[in-house]
Amino acid sequence: MRLGEPSPSLAYCLCALTSLACQLEQQGCVDVVLLLSSYSHIHCGLWTSRQDIEMIYEKMAILVNTSRV
């Protein structure tokens, strides 16, 4: 998996992707906005780069399109 340029929030992006993948497996759906806003609530100003958010959406789209949920 290519993640693009490293950013300070890369670790949070990976945690978000893991959480969303678990949510997809358990519930059969994902709420990306809710998860990103809850991370942002915990760590204000976390998502400063549009690329971080786009990367999360792109990777989740790939996972949703390839999963057999």
Summary of the structure (lengths in Angstrom):
residues: 69
radius of gyration: 11.8
end to end distance: 21.0
largest distance: 34.9
contacts: 163
relative contact order: 0.21
helix: 67%
strand: 0%
